């Protein structure tokens, strides 16, 4: 249980990855965990039609991006005439499995699951399939986007992790102008999506002529966890030119470390997430760039894919949602997450 919980914590952290959910409709009730849950049950895999109910297993409802993701899912479903039963797994793999079983017992039409442990969740997904409930998974084919069989899931919707990692390394190489030294800041707990991100980042960095001096693992997913690791790295690698962090809290810790060393003007730092704090750091010049994971667009895509499946339409085995690179030059192009949710609910944003 402890091992599973740590994997769950890491994945949910990574998805923001600084870890409130808005109600959807007048008949909603708030659960003890604070997650919104609709009271009307669905139609047992009947699919399509003017009304439908989908379930969403949220790894951690209090996570900033996962909260936006959930509300985007609710808003898009509402626009299409459906409703959402959202359950907060609260980083607990066993709770996510029981949430799946609850959704099956409520006879929903479809389920969107963000697996805390892909292997552990499979039997529950198989039970959903036996109950004629359509289930799609998030990041199921991250390592193999060309896969044609994702059973027991019916489709996978992936975050733009590869795009983000590739663009990060290419941007740093371009800014540094070639063979310079870079440090990677990943997470201290084995998490497949973060390991994938850092692996791609390193491969592209080296391909672009950069020297990857080391990767340190943030044990707490926040600035406080990253700062001492980067401080130590600065002592080991005094000719460091750039730091590529897997998320904005780690990037903030890296900046605190280089600022303390008086090197904030000669070490380039990048992050990822697209949160308000990250945007402010780019605006202040503390981060050279960050990547918005577009959780509102992810929510729209998840619902569009599962609704197409419910309507009997063919969909791609894997759909990948893009990310948006943000620097001081294009911060005004970012779509405000809260405004996006309102536009999704009013059907102004449909994809």
N, C-alpha and C positions, 0 to 999 in steps of 0.2 A: 504493500500500500504506500509506504513512504517513497519508494523508488518511482512509482507511478505519479505520486503527487508532485515530486520534484520535476518530472518530465512535463507535467501539466503546467506547473508554475512557469517553467522556462518558455514553453510554447506560447502561453498567453502573454507573457512579457514580450516575447519576440514579436508578437503581432502588433505591437505598438510602435507598441511593444514595450510606461509610466502610468502604467496601469493606475445611478442615475439612468435610468432608462426612462424615456417618455412613454406615456400611455398611448394606446392606439384604439380609439373608439370609446363609446360611452359605457360599454358593458365589460370593461376590463377590471381586473382585480389585482392588487399588488401582493406578491408573495412575501414570505418572511425575508427572503434574500434581497428584496427590493426590485426584483425583476417583474416586468409586466406580463400578465398571463391572461389570455382571453378565456371567457367562461363557456362559450358555445363550442361544441364539438364539431369535428369535420365530417367528411362524407365517405371515409373508408376507401380511398383510392378510386372514387368515381371520376375524378379529374375533370378539368376544363369547366365549361358552364359559366354562369354568371357569378357564382360564389364558390369559394374554395378555402380550405384551411391548410396552412403549412406550419410545421413546427421548426423551431430553431434552437439548437443547443449552443448557447453562448458560453465559451470557456470561462469568461470572467466579466460579468456585467458592469463592474465598476471601472474597467479599463477604458480610458478615453476613446480610443479608436474602436474598440469592440462595442462600446455604447453607441457610437455613431453608426457603426455597421448595423447593429440591431434595429435602430430607429429608421435607417434607410430601408431595411427589409420590410419593416412594418408599413412604412409610407408607400413603397411601391406596391405591396400587396393590396393596401387600401385603395390605391388608384385603380387597380385592376378588378376591384370588387371582392377581394379576398380578405382574410384576416390571419393573424399570426399568433401561435402559442409559443412564447419565448421562455425558455427555462435556463437558469443560471447554474452552470456546473460548478462554479466557484473553485476552479483549479483541481477538482477532485475527479479522477478517472471513474471511480465507482459511481459517483453521483451522475456523471454524464451517461453512463450505461443505464442507470435507473431512470434518467430523464428520457432516454430513448424508449424504454419500455412504457413509460407513462404516455408518451406521445402515441405509441402504437395502441395502447389501451383506449386513448381518446379518439382513435379512428380518424386521424388527420389524413389529408390527401397526399401530402408529401412532407419530407423532412430535409432540412439543411443542417449538416453536422460539421462542426469545426473540430476534428478529432484531437483530443489531448493525447491519446495513444492509439495510433492507427490499428495496431494488431488487436488491442483489447476491445475496440469498438466493433470489429467485424461481425461477431456473432449477433449483436443487437441489430446491425444493418441487415443481416440475413433474416432475422425475425421480422423486420419491417417488410422485406421483399415477400416473405411468405404471407404477410397480411395484405399484399397488393398495395403497399405504400411506396411511392417513389422516393428514393433517397439520393441526394447528391452530396459529395464530399468536397472539402476545401483543401487544396494543395495535395490531393491524392497522387497526382502524376508529376509532381515538381521535378523529380529526377528523370522522368521519362515522359515528356509531353507528347510524344508520338504514340503512346500506348493506345491500343484499340479496344482493350478489355479492362474495365476498372471494377468488375463485379466484386463484391455484391452491390457497389454503388452503380448508379446508372450513368453518372457523368461526374466530371471533376471541374471545379472552377478554381483556378490558381491565382494567387497574388503575383504581381509582377516582380518577383524577387530576382530573377535572372537579369531582367532589364535594369533594375536598380543597381545591382552589383556591378554589372558591366559598365554602365554609364558612370558610376562612381570612379572606378579605376581609370577609365578613359579620360574623364575630366581632370583627375589629379595628374595624370601623365602629361596632359596638354598644358596644364598650368605650370608644372615643374619643368617642362621642356626636355624630358628624357630621363636619363639614368640618374635617379636620385633615390634616397632611402625613405621607405614608408613603413609605418607600424599599423597593424590591424588590431582593432578592439572588438572582440566577440563576446559571447556570454560564457560564464564559467560552468554551465551545466550542459551536457550533450543535448542539443535540440536540433533535429534534422533540418528545419527550415533555416536556422541560423548557420549551421555548419555548411549548408549548401551556399548560402549567401557569401560567407567568408571564403569558401573554396573558389567560387567563381571570381570573387574580387581579387584574390591572390593570382589566379591563373591569368586574368586579363592584365593585371598590373605588371606581372613578369613578362607577358607577351609584349607589352608596350615599352619595355626597357627599364622598368623600375626595379629596385632591389627591395624585396619583402624581408625586412630584418627580423620580424617576429610577429606573433599574434598573442595577445594577452586576453584572458577570459574574465569578464566582469562578473563577480559572484552574486551581486545584488541587483543588477539591472538598473542602477541609478547612478547619479553623478558621484555620490560618495564611494561607491564601489570601484568606479573607474579611475578616480583621481590618484590614489596611491600607486596603482599599477602603472600608470603613465609616468608618474614621478620617478619610479624605479627604472622604467624604460629610458627615460631621458638621461639617467646616469650611465646606463649601459651603452646607449647609442647617442653619443653627443653630436653626431652629424645627421640627426634625424631631420627630414624635410617635410613630412606630411603624416597625418594620422587619419585613418579611415575607420570610423566607428559604425557599428551595426544599427545604432539608434541614437536619438538626440540626447537622452539623459547621459549616455556614455560619452558622447561628444562634448557635452557640457563639463563633465568631469575631466576630460582631456584638456579642455581649454583652461580650466582652473589650474591644472598642473603646469601647463606651459606658461601661463601668466605668472604663476608663483616663481618659475625659473627665469622670468624675464625674457621669454622667447616667443611671446605671442605674435610678434611681427614677422617671424621668419619660419614658423611652422604652420602649414595649411591643414585645416581640420574639416572633415565632412561628417554628416550624420544622416539620419533617415527617420521619417515618421510623417512630418508635415503638421505637427501640433503648433499651437500658438507660441509656446515657449521656443520651439525650434525656429519658427519664422522670425521671432524677435531676435534670436541669436544671429541669424543671417543678416538681418537688418542692421544689427550693431557691429557687424564685422567679426564676430567671434567665430562663426562658422562660415566657410567659403561657400558651401552648398549643402542642401538637404533634399530629400526626396519625399514628396507627398504620396502616401500609399493609397489615397483616394478611397477611403472606406465607404463613402456615400455611393460611389460608382460601383464598388464591389457589391453592395447591397442590392442595387438595381439589377446588376448582372445575375446574381444568385436567383432572384425571383423570376427574372425573364427566362432563365434556363429551365427552372423547375416548372414554370407555367407552360412552357412549350412542351415539355415532356408530358405533363398532365393532359394537354390538348392533343396528344398523339402525334406531335410533330417530331421530326428528326433534329437532333442537335449534335454539335461536335462533341467527341468524347472528352476533349479538354478545351475549355475556354479560359483564356488568360486575360486578366484585367491589367491595364497599363498603370504605370506610376508617372509622376510628374517631377522633373528636375526643377529645383528652385534655387536661384542665386539672387544677389542684390539687384540684378538687372531685370528680373521678371517676377518679383514678388507680387506685383499687382495683378498677375494673371491667375493666381491661385483662387479657386472657387471656395468661398466660405462654407464650411461644413454644415453649419446650422441653416444657412440660407438654402443650400442644396437640398436638405431634407424637406424644407417647406415646398420647394419647387417640385420635388419628387411626389409629394403628397397631392399637389394640385395638378399632377400629370404634365407639368412643363418640361421635366426631365424624364425621358423614357428609356434611355440607354446610357 
